[in-house]
Amino acid sequence: MNLKSVLTLAAAISTAALLPSCSNLSSRSGSLAAYHAYDRPTQQPKNPNNVSVKVSLSRQRVYVMEGSTVLLAMPVSVGAAGSATPAGSFTIFNKEQKKRANTHGYAYNGSMVRKTMLSSKPAGWNFKGTPMPFWCEFKPNYGFHTGWVKHEPCTHGCIRMHENLSPKFYRLVKLGTPVNIAYSQPQDATCGNIPLPPDAGPLPDYDGSMYTGDGYFSQHNQTKLD
């Protein structure tokens, strides 16, 4: 895709992001640049104590609510078959902006970086856990965090958010915010057809140094809430 095409697609996605949060728009596909350009409009709550989160597993959607008002509607990636995201009612009990996983991540030795489980780390190599920025934990070892958002369930049970939306989500919720996770949510009918980011599956991954250093923690759009 040439530069002109990338800029045109990015502009189209940016325009779509300015529409109301429940706009019924189709999915778009494109390049890594278009994926980075993806965003969703977000409202400030009038009373942060009234914020709640609803997760639709079947639609892979998250709705941040204040009463009946949708503050943020966003696509996410949930647990794949065999590692399902737990359903039920929870509360956010831990927030950590620069969280790293404890069991899986990246082994590195000089310029060589290898994705691996900690238990399989080559002898003599250093190790850093997978970065999980803007971590919001709702059940022990399960949380919302930044990660590649794909169009099919693909995680180990956590809920992955787009890098431009995870900072917004992190600011909207607080310790004690209720979270309801179910097969479907009433908001699916009104907000479920929001535009999707390009499928991250076929897109090139970052260089390993992004994950072993602090680069991935800064790969976020710090746009203010509306």
C-alpha positions as a Python dict, from the first residue, in 0.01 Angstrom:
ca = {
    (1, 'M'): (0, 0, 0),
    (2, 'N'): (147, 337, -99),
    (3, 'L'): (171, 637, 132),
    (4, 'K'): (-127, 811, -24),
    (5, 'S'): (-347, 506, 34),
    (6, 'V'): (-234, 474, 397),
    (7, 'L'): (-305, 841, 467),
    (8, 'T'): (-648, 816, 301),
    (9, 'L'): (-741, 509, 505),
    (10, 'A'): (-613, 661, 829),
    (11, 'A'): (-815, 976, 763),
    (12, 'A'): (-1129, 770, 702),
    (13, 'I'): (-1084, 585, 1030),
    (14, 'S'): (-1016, 909, 1216),
    (15, 'T'): (-1338, 1055, 1074),
    (16, 'A'): (-1533, 746, 1182),
    (17, 'A'): (-1394, 780, 1534),
    (18, 'L'): (-1555, 1122, 1568),
    (19, 'L'): (-1903, 983, 1512),
    (20, 'P'): (-2128, 892, 1810),
    (21, 'S'): (-2009, 591, 2005),
    (22, 'C'): (-2295, 371, 1886),
    (23, 'S'): (-2253, 439, 1513),
    (24, 'N'): (-2339, 139, 1294),
    (25, 'L'): (-2034, 122, 1067),
    (26, 'S'): (-1870, -169, 893),
    (27, 'S'): (-1530, -322, 965),
    (28, 'R'): (-1226, -180, 788),
    (29, 'S'): (-905, -352, 689),
    (30, 'G'): (-566, -207, 618),
    (31, 'S'): (-207, -164, 720),
    (32, 'L'): (-24, -133, 1048),
    (33, 'A'): (-48, 246, 1012),
    (34, 'A'): (-425, 219, 991),
    (35, 'Y'): (-428, -4, 1299),
    (36, 'H'): (-233, 260, 1492),
    (37, 'A'): (-477, 530, 1373),
    (38, 'Y'): (-779, 350, 1520),
    (39, 'D'): (-958, 527, 1806),
    (40, 'R'): (-1301, 557, 1966),
    (41, 'P'): (-1476, 861, 2115),
    (42, 'T'): (-1498, 863, 2494),
    (43, 'Q'): (-1700, 1071, 2739),
    (44, 'Q'): (-1607, 1186, 3087),
    (45, 'P'): (-1836, 1049, 3359),
    (46, 'K'): (-2037, 1297, 3562),
    (47, 'N'): (-1981, 1082, 3871),
    (48, 'P'): (-1693, 831, 3857),
    (49, 'N'): (-1857, 633, 4136),
    (50, 'N'): (-2141, 541, 3898),
    (51, 'V'): (-1917, 389, 3629),
    (52, 'S'): (-1952, 20, 3548),
    (53, 'V'): (-1813, -211, 3280),
    (54, 'K'): (-2002, -463, 3068),
    (55, 'V'): (-1824, -723, 2855),
    (56, 'S'): (-1994, -914, 2573),
    (57, 'L'): (-1804, -1236, 2505),
    (58, 'S'): (-1997, -1327, 2190),
    (59, 'R'): (-1941, -987, 2028),
    (60, 'Q'): (-1598, -920, 2181),
    (61, 'R'): (-1711, -576, 2295),
    (62, 'V'): (-1660, -372, 2611),
    (63, 'Y'): (-1906, -102, 2717),
    (64, 'V'): (-1804, 142, 2987),
    (65, 'M'): (-2128, 274, 3131),
    (66, 'E'): (-2252, 548, 3359),
    (67, 'G'): (-2607, 444, 3430),
    (68, 'S'): (-2763, 395, 3085),
    (69, 'T'): (-2506, 619, 2911),
    (70, 'V'): (-2228, 455, 2712),
    (71, 'L'): (-1905, 640, 2788),
    (72, 'L'): (-1688, 413, 2573),
    (73, 'A'): (-1779, 127, 2339),
    (74, 'M'): (-1478, -63, 2208),
    (75, 'P'): (-1387, -391, 2040),
    (76, 'V'): (-1158, -620, 2238),
    (77, 'S'): (-1010, -968, 2216),
    (78, 'V'): (-1126, -1228, 2468),
    (79, 'G'): (-1019, -1581, 2559),
    (80, 'A'): (-980, -1845, 2290),
    (81, 'A'): (-1136, -2191, 2311),
    (82, 'G'): (-978, -2375, 2600),
    (83, 'S'): (-878, -2054, 2778),
    (84, 'A'): (-1207, -1872, 2803),
    (85, 'T'): (-1249, -1537, 2972),
    (86, 'P'): (-1440, -1603, 3295),
    (87, 'A'): (-1803, -1494, 3298),
    (88, 'G'): (-1974, -1344, 3601),
    (89, 'S'): (-1981, -1034, 3817),
    (90, 'F'): (-1650, -894, 3941),
    (91, 'T'): (-1489, -572, 4057),
    (92, 'I'): (-1160, -415, 3953),
    (93, 'F'): (-927, -463, 4249),
    (94, 'N'): (-584, -387, 4105),
    (95, 'K'): (-452, -131, 3854),
    (96, 'E'): (-95, -115, 3725),
    (97, 'Q'): (10, 98, 3432),
    (98, 'K'): (335, -93, 3362),
    (99, 'K'): (242, -451, 3443),
    (100, 'R'): (450, -746, 3315),
    (101, 'A'): (342, -1109, 3306),
    (102, 'N'): (508, -1347, 3552),
    (103, 'T'): (513, -1670, 3349),
    (104, 'H'): (550, -1577, 2981),
    (105, 'G'): (753, -1318, 2799),
    (106, 'Y'): (1080, -1270, 2616),
    (107, 'A'): (1423, -1421, 2671),
    (108, 'Y'): (1710, -1214, 2540),
    (109, 'N'): (2082, -1253, 2498),
    (110, 'G'): (2255, -956, 2341),
    (111, 'S'): (2065, -871, 2021),
    (112, 'M'): (1877, -1202, 2019),
    (113, 'V'): (1519, -1202, 2153),
    (114, 'R'): (1298, -1511, 2178),
    (115, 'K'): (934, -1530, 2285),
    (116, 'T'): (906, -1802, 2549),
    (117, 'M'): (762, -1922, 2876),
    (118, 'L'): (977, -1844, 3179),
    (119, 'S'): (1004, -2218, 3245),
    (120, 'S'): (1154, -2267, 2897),
    (121, 'K'): (1403, -1981, 2909),
    (122, 'P'): (1742, -2083, 2763),
    (123, 'A'): (2009, -2120, 3029),
    (124, 'G'): (2210, -1805, 3076),
    (125, 'W'): (1959, -1578, 2897),
    (126, 'N'): (1785, -1285, 3063),
    (127, 'F'): (1406, -1271, 3079),
    (128, 'K'): (1135, -1006, 3094),
    (129, 'G'): (765, -1082, 3119),
    (130, 'T'): (524, -985, 2844),
    (131, 'P'): (431, -618, 2886),
    (132, 'M'): (62, -575, 2972),
    (133, 'P'): (18, -195, 2988),
    (134, 'F'): (-276, -34, 3167),
    (135, 'W'): (-353, -353, 3360),
    (136, 'C'): (-693, -357, 3534),
    (137, 'E'): (-738, -683, 3723),
    (138, 'F'): (-1090, -812, 3790),
    (139, 'K'): (-1010, -1170, 3897),
    (140, 'P'): (-675, -1308, 4015),
    (141, 'N'): (-453, -1339, 3706),
    (142, 'Y'): (-726, -1202, 3475),
    (143, 'G'): (-741, -842, 3363),
    (144, 'F'): (-793, -584, 3093),
    (145, 'H'): (-469, -472, 2927),
    (146, 'T'): (-315, -346, 2604),
    (147, 'G'): (-254, -608, 2336),
    (148, 'W'): (-313, -685, 1970),
    (149, 'V'): (-689, -676, 1904),
    (150, 'K'): (-792, -946, 1659),
    (151, 'H'): (-1130, -1027, 1512),
    (152, 'E'): (-1158, -1365, 1683),
    (153, 'P'): (-1108, -1486, 2042),
    (154, 'C'): (-734, -1532, 2085),
    (155, 'T'): (-618, -1462, 2441),
    (156, 'H'): (-540, -1683, 2740),
    (157, 'G'): (-843, -1538, 2921),
    (158, 'C'): (-749, -1175, 2965),
    (159, 'I'): (-926, -897, 2775),
    (160, 'R'): (-701, -719, 2529),
    (161, 'M'): (-761, -354, 2446),
    (162, 'H'): (-631, -143, 2156),
    (163, 'E'): (-327, 67, 2246),
    (164, 'N'): (-518, 394, 2188),
    (165, 'L'): (-814, 288, 2403),
    (166, 'S'): (-650, 120, 2702),
    (167, 'P'): (-534, 456, 2851),
    (168, 'K'): (-891, 586, 2823),
    (169, 'F'): (-1034, 274, 2987),
    (170, 'Y'): (-771, 297, 3262),
    (171, 'R'): (-880, 654, 3341),
    (172, 'L'): (-1251, 573, 3338),
    (173, 'V'): (-1237, 287, 3588),
    (174, 'K'): (-1110, 277, 3943),
    (175, 'L'): (-1063, 26, 4221),
    (176, 'G'): (-1408, -107, 4302),
    (177, 'T'): (-1560, -46, 3957),
    (178, 'P'): (-1807, -331, 3891),
    (179, 'V'): (-1750, -554, 3589),
    (180, 'N'): (-2013, -783, 3437),
    (181, 'I'): (-1894, -1040, 3184),
    (182, 'A'): (-2157, -1239, 2995),
    (183, 'Y'): (-2220, -1409, 2663),
    (184, 'S'): (-2413, -1102, 2549),
    (185, 'Q'): (-2509, -757, 2675),
    (186, 'P'): (-2812, -534, 2599),
    (187, 'Q'): (-2575, -279, 2442),
    (188, 'D'): (-2487, -528, 2168),
    (189, 'A'): (-2806, -429, 1988),
    (190, 'T'): (-2730, -56, 1989),
    (191, 'C'): (-2350, -33, 2005),
    (192, 'G'): (-2226, -373, 1894),
    (193, 'N'): (-2164, -274, 1532),
    (194, 'I'): (-1897, -16, 1601),
    (195, 'P'): (-1614, -10, 1345),
    (196, 'L'): (-1329, -252, 1408),
    (197, 'P'): (-958, -185, 1379),
    (198, 'P'): (-781, -374, 1099),
    (199, 'D'): (-728, -735, 1205),
    (200, 'A'): (-394, -744, 1386),
    (201, 'G'): (-342, -1109, 1293),
    (202, 'P'): (-160, -1065, 960),
    (203, 'L'): (13, -743, 1059),
    (204, 'P'): (387, -744, 1133),
    (205, 'D'): (480, -763, 1500),
    (206, 'Y'): (712, -520, 1674),
    (207, 'D'): (1080, -590, 1711),
    (208, 'G'): (1159, -789, 2024),
    (209, 'S'): (1337, -493, 2180),
    (210, 'M'): (998, -316, 2204),
    (211, 'Y'): (893, -580, 2456),
    (212, 'T'): (1215, -627, 2650),
    (213, 'G'): (1259, -252, 2690),
    (214, 'D'): (1006, 18, 2779),
    (215, 'G'): (902, 87, 2419),
    (216, 'Y'): (570, -97, 2432),
    (217, 'F'): (466, 91, 2743),
    (218, 'S'): (492, 419, 2550),
    (219, 'Q'): (316, 290, 2236),
    (220, 'H'): (-11, 454, 2337),
    (221, 'N'): (-216, 753, 2234),
    (222, 'Q'): (-261, 965, 2546),
    (223, 'T'): (-563, 1147, 2399),
    (224, 'K'): (-772, 1322, 2662),
    (225, 'L'): (-1127, 1211, 2728),
    (226, 'D'): (-1393, 1421, 2553),
}
